[in-house]
Amino acid sequence: QRDGAQAIAVCYLFSFVNPAHERRTREICREVAPEISVSLSSEVDPTFREYERFCITAFDAYLGPVVKRYLAGLAETLRGLGVPGVPLVMRSRGGLVSAGLASRQPVTLFLSGPAAGVVGARFAAERSDVRDFVSLDMGGTSNDVAVVRGGKPLITSGGFIGPYPVRAPMVDVNTIGAGGGSIAWIDGAGGLRVGPVSAGADPGPACYGRGGHQATVTDANLLLGYLDPERFADGLMTLDRAAAERAVGAVADKLGLETIAAAAGIHRVINARMADQIRLVTIKRGYDPREFALVVLGGAGPVHGVALAEEMGMAEVIVPEAPGVLAAFGLLAAAIEHHHARTLHSRADDVDLDAVNRCLAELDEAGRAWMREEGVPLAGVEVSYAADMRYVGQAYELEVAIEAPMSQARVASAVRGFHETHERVYGYARAQQPVELVNFSAVHRYPLPRPVLSPPASAVGAVGDARIGERRVYFAPAGFVPTALYDRARLPRGSRLAGPAIVEQADSTSVIPPGYVALVEASGNLRIRRA
């Protein structure tokens, strides 16, 4: 306390089995320094592997004071404005939690922004009756991709912050520095690179006219004709084409290329990086990307979506109605959700069913206790269970869905599911090798009323009424070709647009290359497929 400590992390070796000593330590800390926040590993992550448990507890302690102050201030501000109700906060797993309970588990808010984007993409995809897709959220500084299969985002047990493991359930989002502000540069071997460094929003791309002078993806897209300098951001901002030419021209000079060739190179390089991302979340995890649609969001996502889908062999691209704000919309489409886990180690061929079912019952009660604090009717709470399983001798686990209460038949079903999952992820299974169950978890979910979107007044009329002009746009290998321009807000439902076409809106721009057709669905989604 004399050194300015604001929080204490407590992690004892076997507290995941018996938390009594950690709880007593917290009591002592509160007696000595009641104002200091205390995080216990037995509450943050009551599972085995003490190093990972300690790291996540340290992160929780680090975030605790900041999150508590922020959420308390938010609640006070909302009350002062007369806003009724309890504020809800997105978690990294894609579910919501009330602000008060979020303050008790601050580490669960890691990567909640990207998770909200995936939830928003799921809502949009459901309106097109699509349940298997890859979401791609490309903004100004980064690009986030995730897989949704059967209408459910893939969940991972954690990731890394720098060299430190973060063992917390979260939507399996892969993030790289690839956005509209990503800077193009030349490496030591003379090759063109793009990102991960970004110009950000200030000064931003050179074409923003705010003092930026380095070439970015947005500058390249402007020179290639994908962006309209006069109508960018619904006309709230005018892009400086001459500044973009100077910035990209400097890169072109180093490469010995014409300016437009360098711009096309920047566009291809950033697309190649994002295609590698999609491979990481699909092929590397045992999924064939050709079996998925691509849902693009973020301000820059719809510019690059079709080119990426073509590279990956994906059949269609879905551009939601408001891609630039879909991550924020995801907050409205999420459910209240709580996750609890516990270690209980046993071999599948010698499982103690009584112990397993006691564990599942305790997890269920823990989840329902949190739901009671949320103030929701327990009759509407949905519960799902899972087990972390592995072959005997392995040092890593795979999560497999299970049913409760467990029986010998359900254990056998879980083992079969583990073999199938192992083969999909790693390319092989060892059906004769014994399997063990390591951790059990429960997710309690309370669905909230889904947003009801009304079709805008522009849902009727003719396609021609939405056409706002034509300009020459670059499409490889043909080069610049005359391309029709449309105002998305004026496109009637049921419209079909043949590429090449550009669809502009306040928060994004959709590029439809030659050989593709876009359908404006009744849902408002723009669905792009090869003609």
C-alpha positions in Angstrom: 0.0 0.0 0.0 2.9 2.4 0.7 4.2 1.6 -2.8 0.9 2.7 -4.3 -0.6 -0.8 -4.9 -4.3 -0.6 -5.9 -4.9 -4.4 -6.2 -3.7 -7.7 -5.0 -3.7 -11.0 -6.9 -3.9 -14.2 -4.8 -3.1 -17.6 -6.4 -2.3 -20.7 -4.4 -1.2 -24.0 -5.9 -4.3 -26.1 -5.2 -6.9 -23.4 -4.6 -8.9 -24.8 -7.5 -9.6 -27.8 -5.2 -10.0 -26.0 -1.9 -10.3 -22.2 -2.0 -10.4 -21.7 1.8 -6.9 -20.4 2.1 -7.4 -17.9 -0.7 -10.6 -16.6 0.9 -8.9 -16.2 4.3 -6.1 -14.3 2.6 -8.6 -11.9 1.2 -10.1 -11.4 4.6 -6.7 -10.5 6.0 -6.0 -8.1 3.1 -9.3 -6.4 3.8 -8.5 -6.1 7.5 -5.1 -4.5 6.7 -6.1 -2.4 3.6 -9.8 -2.4 3.0 -9.6 0.0 0.0 -7.4 -2.4 -2.0 -9.1 -4.6 -4.6 -8.3 -8.4 -4.2 -8.7 -11.0 -7.0 -8.7 -14.7 -6.1 -7.6 -17.3 -8.6 -10.2 -19.7 -7.2 -12.9 -17.2 -8.3 -11.3 -15.9 -11.5 -10.4 -19.3 -12.9 -10.9 -22.4 -10.7 -9.1 -24.8 -12.9 -5.7 -26.5 -12.9 -2.4 -25.3 -14.3 -1.2 -22.7 -11.8 0.9 -20.5 -14.1 -2.0 -19.8 -16.4 -4.3 -19.4 -13.4 -1.9 -16.9 -11.9 -1.6 -14.9 -15.1 -5.3 -14.5 -15.6 -5.7 -13.6 -11.9 -3.0 -10.9 -12.2 -4.7 -9.5 -15.3 -8.0 -9.4 -13.3 -6.3 -7.6 -10.5 -4.7 -5.1 -12.9 -8.0 -4.3 -14.6 -10.2 -4.4 -11.5 -9.7 -0.8 -10.2 -10.0 0.7 -13.6 -13.1 -1.2 -14.6 -14.8 -0.6 -11.3 -14.2 3.1 -11.5 -15.3 3.3 -15.1 -18.5 1.3 -14.7 -19.4 3.1 -11.5 -19.0 6.4 -13.3 -21.0 5.2 -16.2 -23.9 4.1 -14.0 -23.9 7.4 -12.2 -23.9 9.4 -15.4 -26.8 7.4 -16.8 -28.8 7.9 -13.6 -28.1 11.6 -13.9 -29.4 11.6 -17.4 -32.5 9.9 -16.3 -31.8 6.7 -18.3 -33.8 3.9 -16.7 -32.7 0.3 -16.3 -29.4 -1.4 -15.6 -26.5 -0.9 -18.0 -25.2 -4.1 -19.6 -21.6 -4.8 -20.7 -20.4 -7.1 -23.4 -18.0 -9.9 -22.4 -15.3 -11.5 -24.5 -17.4 -14.6 -24.8 -20.1 -12.7 -26.7 -22.7 -12.4 -23.9 -23.9 -9.6 -21.7 -23.5 -9.0 -18.0 -24.8 -6.2 -15.8 -22.3 -3.5 -14.9 -22.3 -4.4 -11.2 -21.5 -8.1 -11.9 -18.9 -7.1 -14.6 -17.0 -5.2 -11.9 -16.6 -8.5 -10.1 -15.1 -10.2 -13.1 -13.3 -7.5 -15.0 -11.0 -9.9 -16.9 -14.0 -11.3 -18.8 -14.3 -8.0 -20.7 -11.1 -8.7 -22.7 -11.7 -8.3 -26.5 -15.4 -7.6 -25.9 -15.5 -5.1 -28.8 -14.5 -7.7 -31.5 -16.9 -10.2 -29.8 -19.7 -7.7 -30.3 -18.9 -7.5 -33.9 -19.2 -11.3 -34.3 -22.6 -11.2 -32.5 -23.8 -8.4 -34.8 -22.6 -10.4 -37.8 -24.6 -13.4 -36.6 -27.7 -11.3 -36.3 -27.3 -10.0 -39.9 -26.5 -13.5 -41.2 -29.6 -15.0 -39.6 -31.7 -12.4 -41.5 -30.3 -14.1 -44.7 -30.9 -17.6 -43.3 -27.1 -18.2 -43.2 -25.7 -20.1 -40.2 -22.2 -21.0 -41.4 -20.0 -18.0 -42.1 -16.7 -16.2 -41.5 -17.1 -12.6 -40.1 -14.6 -10.0 -41.2 -14.5 -6.7 -39.4 -12.1 -4.3 -41.0 -11.9 -0.8 -39.5 -9.2 1.8 -39.6 -6.4 0.1 -37.7 -7.2 -3.7 -37.4 -9.0 -6.6 -39.0 -10.9 -9.2 -36.9 -12.0 -12.5 -38.3 -14.0 -15.3 -36.6 -15.9 -18.4 -37.6 -19.6 -19.0 -36.8 -20.8 -22.5 -37.4 -24.4 -23.6 -37.0 -25.3 -20.1 -35.8 -22.8 -20.3 -32.9 -19.4 -18.4 -32.8 -16.5 -20.7 -32.1 -15.2 -20.2 -28.6 -11.6 -20.6 -27.4 -10.4 -21.1 -23.9 -8.0 -18.2 -24.2 -5.1 -16.5 -26.0 -2.1 -14.3 -25.3 -1.4 -10.7 -24.3 2.2 -10.4 -25.3 4.0 -13.4 -23.8 1.4 -14.0 -21.1 -1.4 -16.5 -21.4 -5.0 -15.2 -21.0 -7.1 -18.3 -20.0 -10.6 -17.0 -20.3 -13.4 -18.1 -22.6 -13.8 -15.8 -25.5 -15.0 -15.7 -29.1 -12.2 -17.1 -31.2 -11.3 -13.9 -33.0 -8.1 -13.5 -34.9 -6.8 -9.9 -35.0 -4.1 -8.4 -37.1 -3.0 -4.8 -37.9 -4.8 -4.5 -41.2 -7.2 -1.6 -41.7 -7.9 1.4 -43.8 -5.1 3.3 -42.0 -2.5 0.6 -42.4 0.7 2.1 -43.7 2.5 0.8 -46.8 6.3 0.5 -46.5 9.3 -1.1 -48.2 11.2 -3.8 -46.3 15.0 -4.3 -46.4 14.7 -6.7 -49.3 12.8 -4.1 -51.4 9.4 -5.8 -51.0 6.1 -4.0 -50.5 4.6 -4.5 -47.0 1.4 -3.1 -45.5 0.8 -2.7 -41.8 0.7 -3.5 -39.0 1.6 0.2 -38.2 -1.4 2.4 -38.8 -1.9 6.1 -39.4 -4.9 5.9 -37.1 -7.6 8.5 -37.2 -5.2 11.4 -36.5 -3.4 12.3 -38.7 -5.0 9.4 -40.6 -4.4 8.6 -44.3 -2.7 11.2 -46.4 -6.0 11.8 -48.2 -7.7 13.0 -45.0 -5.7 16.2 -45.2 -4.8 16.3 -41.5 -1.0 16.2 -41.9 -0.5 12.5 -42.7 2.0 11.9 -45.5 2.5 8.1 -45.5 0.6 5.9 -48.0 -2.2 3.9 -46.5 -4.8 1.4 -47.7 -7.4 4.1 -47.8 -5.1 6.2 -50.1 -4.7 3.3 -52.4 -8.4 2.6 -52.5 -9.1 6.2 -53.3 -6.7 6.1 -56.3 -8.2 2.8 -57.5 -11.6 4.4 -57.6 -13.3 2.4 -54.9 -13.9 5.5 -52.8 -15.6 8.8 -53.8 -13.6 11.8 -52.6 -16.7 14.0 -52.5 -19.2 11.6 -50.9 -16.9 9.9 -48.4 -18.7 9.4 -45.0 -21.9 10.6 -46.6 -20.2 13.8 -47.7 -19.1 14.9 -44.2 -15.5 14.6 -45.3 -13.7 15.4 -48.6 -10.8 13.3 -49.5 -7.6 14.9 -51.0 -6.7 12.9 -54.1 -3.6 14.8 -54.8 -2.3 14.1 -51.3 -3.0 10.4 -51.8 -1.1 10.5 -55.2 1.9 12.0 -53.5 1.9 9.5 -50.7 1.4 6.4 -52.9 3.8 7.9 -55.5 6.6 8.0 -52.9 6.1 4.2 -52.5 5.9 3.7 -56.2 9.2 5.5 -56.8 11.0 3.1 -54.4 9.5 0.1 -56.2 10.1 1.5 -59.7 6.4 1.4 -60.5 3.7 3.7 -61.7 1.5 5.2 -58.9 -1.6 3.2 -59.9 0.4 0.0 -60.0 1.7 0.7 -56.5 -1.9 1.4 -55.3 -3.0 -1.9 -56.8 -0.1 -3.6 -55.1 -1.0 -2.1 -51.7 -4.6 -3.4 -52.2 -3.4 -6.9 -53.1 -0.9 -7.1 -50.2 -3.5 -6.1 -47.6 -5.9 -8.6 -49.1 -3.3 -11.4 -49.0 -2.7 -10.7 -45.3 -6.4 -10.9 -44.6 -6.8 -14.1 -46.7 -4.1 -15.7 -44.5 -6.2 -14.7 -41.5 -9.2 -16.5 -42.9 -7.0 -19.6 -43.5 -5.9 -19.5 -39.8 -9.5 -19.6 -38.5 -10.8 -22.1 -41.1 -8.3 -24.5 -42.7 -5.9 -24.6 -39.7 -8.9 -25.5 -37.5 -10.2 -28.2 -39.8 -12.8 -26.2 -41.7 -13.2 -25.8 -45.5 -13.7 -22.0 -46.2 -15.6 -22.9 -49.3 -18.4 -24.1 -47.1 -18.8 -20.7 -45.5 -20.2 -17.3 -46.5 -18.2 -14.2 -45.8 -20.0 -11.5 -43.7 -18.1 -8.2 -43.9 -18.5 -5.3 -41.5 -16.5 -2.3 -40.4 -16.0 0.8 -42.5 -13.5 -0.9 -44.8 -14.7 -4.5 -44.9 -17.2 -4.2 -47.8 -14.5 -2.7 -50.0 -12.3 -5.8 -49.8 -15.0 -8.5 -49.2 -15.5 -9.9 -52.7 -11.8 -10.0 -53.5 -11.2 -12.0 -50.3 -14.1 -14.4 -51.0 -12.8 -15.0 -54.5 -9.3 -15.8 -53.1 -10.7 -18.2 -50.6 -13.3 -19.9 -52.9 -16.2 -18.7 -50.7 -19.5 -18.7 -52.5 -21.0 -15.4 -51.3 -20.5 -12.2 -49.5 -23.1 -10.6 -47.2 -22.9 -6.9 -46.5 -25.2 -6.0 -43.6 -27.4 -2.9 -43.8 -25.1 -0.8 -41.5 -21.7 -2.5 -41.6 -19.8 0.4 -40.1 -21.8 0.2 -36.8 -22.6 -3.5 -36.7 -20.3 -4.2 -33.8 -22.2 -1.6 -31.7 -25.5 -3.2 -32.9 -24.2 -6.5 -31.7 -24.7 -5.3 -28.1 -28.5 -5.2 -28.9 -28.5 -8.7 -30.3 -26.7 -10.5 -27.5 -28.0 -12.4 -24.5 -27.2 -12.2 -20.8 -24.7 -15.0 -20.3 -22.6 -16.5 -17.5 -19.8 -19.1 -17.7 -18.5 -21.3 -14.9 -15.9 -24.0 -15.0 -14.2 -26.4 -12.6 -11.5 -29.1 -12.7 -12.5 -32.6 -12.1 -10.0 -35.1 -13.5 -11.0 -38.7 -14.4 -10.6 -41.3 -17.1 -13.6 -41.9 -19.3 -13.4 -45.6 -18.8 -13.3 -45.2 -15.0 -15.5 -42.2 -14.4 -17.1 -41.5 -11.1 -20.6 -40.4 -12.3 -21.7 -39.3 -8.9 -18.7 -36.9 -8.6 -19.3 -35.6 -12.1 -23.0 -35.0 -11.6 -22.3 -33.2 -8.3 -19.8 -31.0 -10.1 -22.4 -30.2 -12.9 -25.0 -29.5 -10.2 -22.7 -27.1 -8.5 -21.9 -25.4 -11.7 -25.6 -25.1 -12.5 -26.3 -23.6 -9.0 -23.4 -21.1 -9.5 -24.8 -20.0 -12.8 -28.3 -19.7 -11.5 -27.1 -17.6 -8.5 -25.6 -15.1 -10.9 -28.8 -15.1 -13.0 -30.7 -14.4 -9.8 -28.5 -11.4 -9.2 -29.2 -10.3 -12.8 -32.9 -10.2 -11.8 -34.0 -12.4 -14.7 -36.7 -15.1 -14.4 -34.9 -18.4 -14.0 -37.5 -20.2 -16.0 -36.2 -18.5 -19.1 -32.5 -19.4 -18.5 -30.9 -21.9 -21.0 -28.1 -24.1 -19.8 -25.5 -25.9 -21.8 -22.6 -28.0 -20.5 -19.2 -29.0 -21.9 -16.1 -31.0 -20.9 -12.5 -30.4 -21.7 -11.1 -33.8 -22.9 -7.8 -35.2 -24.1 -6.0 -38.5 -24.8 -4.2 -39.8 -21.7 -0.7 -38.3 -21.8 -1.6 -35.2 -23.8 -0.9 -31.8 -22.5 -3.8 -30.0 -24.3 -7.5 -30.4 -24.3 -10.5 -30.0 -26.6 -13.9 -28.9 -25.5 -16.8 -31.3 -26.2 -20.5 -30.6 -25.6 -22.1 -32.9 -23.0 -25.5 -33.4 -21.5 -26.5 -33.4 -17.8 -26.9 -35.5 -15.8 -24.1 -37.7 -17.1 -24.6 -41.4 -17.6 -22.4 -44.1 -19.0 -24.1 -43.7 -22.4 -23.5 -40.0 -22.4 -19.9 -40.5 -21.4 -19.5 -42.8 -24.4 -21.2 -40.2 -26.6 -18.8 -37.5 -25.3 -15.8 -39.8 -26.1 -17.1 -40.3 -29.7 -17.5 -36.5 -30.0 -13.9 -36.0 -28.7 -12.5 -38.4 -31.3 -14.4 -36.6 -34.1 -13.3 -33.2 -32.9 -9.7 -34.3 -32.6 -9.7 -35.7 -36.1 -11.2 -32.5 -37.5 -8.8 -30.2 -35.7 -5.6 -32.3 -35.9 -6.2 -34.6 -38.8 -6.2 -37.8 -36.9 -7.9 -39.7 -34.0 -6.8 -42.6 -31.9 -10.0 -44.5 -31.2 -8.2 -47.2 -29.1 -6.3 -44.8 -26.9 -7.9 -44.0 -23.5 -9.6 -40.6 -23.0 -9.8 -38.5 -19.9 -12.1 -35.7 -18.8 -10.3 -32.8 -17.2 -12.6 -29.7 -16.8 -16.3 -29.3 -16.8 -18.1 -26.1 -17.6 -21.7 -24.6 -17.7 -23.0 -21.7 -19.7 -26.2 -20.0 -18.5 -27.9 -17.9 -21.1 -30.9 -15.6 -20.9 -32.1 -14.4 -24.3 -33.2 -10.8 -24.5 -35.8 -9.5 -26.9 -34.3 -9.3 -30.4 -34.2 -6.0 -32.1 -37.0 -5.5 -34.6 -35.8 -3.6 -37.7 -38.3 -1.8 -39.8 -37.7 -1.4 -43.5 -36.9 2.1 -44.5 -39.2 4.2 -46.7 -36.8 3.6 -49.6 -37.8 0.0 -49.8 -39.9 0.7 -52.8 -39.0 2.2 -56.2 -36.8 1.5 -59.1 -33.1 0.6 -59.2 -32.5 3.5 -61.6 -33.6 5.9 -58.9 -30.7 4.8 -56.7 -28.1 5.3 -59.5 -26.0 8.4 -58.7 -23.4 8.3 -61.4 -20.5 6.5 -63.0 -16.7 6.6 -62.6 -13.8 4.5 -63.8 -12.7 1.9 -61.2 -9.7 -0.4 -61.2 -10.4 -4.1 -61.5 -7.5 -6.5 -62.2 -6.6 -7.6 -64.8 -8.6 -5.3 -67.0 -7.5 -2.1 -65.3 -9.9 0.9 -65.1 -13.4 0.2 -66.3 -16.6 2.3 -66.3 -18.5 1.4 -63.1 -22.1 2.3 -62.0 -22.5 4.0 -58.7 -25.5 3.5 -56.4 -26.8 5.1 -53.2 -27.6 2.2 -50.9 -30.2 4.1 -49.0 -32.3 4.4 -52.2 -32.0 0.8 -53.4 -35.4 -0.9 -53.3 -35.6 -4.4 -51.8 -35.3 -7.1 -54.5 -32.9 -5.0 -56.6 -30.2 -6.9 -58.6 -27.0 -5.1 -59.5 -24.6 -6.5 -62.0 -21.0 -5.7 -61.5 -19.0 -3.7 -62.0 -20.8 -1.5 -59.4 -20.1 0.5 -56.4 -22.7 0.9 -53.6 -22.1 3.9 -51.4 -23.6 4.6 -47.9 -22.8 6.8 -45.0 -20.7 4.2 -43.1 -19.1 2.1 -45.8 -18.6 1.4 -49.5 -19.4 -2.0 -51.2 -17.3 -3.0 -54.2 -19.0 -5.4 -56.7 -16.4 -6.5 -59.3 -17.2 -7.6 -62.9 -18.7 -11.1 -63.0 -20.6 -10.7 -59.7 -24.3 -9.9 -59.0 -25.6 -8.2 -55.8 -29.1 -8.8 -54.5 -30.7 -6.4 -52.1 -32.7 -8.8 -49.8 -35.9 -8.1 -48.0 -33.8 -8.0 -44.8 -31.8 -5.1 -46.2 -28.6 -7.2 -46.5 -26.6 -6.9 -49.7 -25.9 -10.5 -50.9 -23.1 -10.7 -53.5 -22.5 -13.9 -55.6 -20.7 -14.8 -58.8 -23.0 -14.3 -61.8 
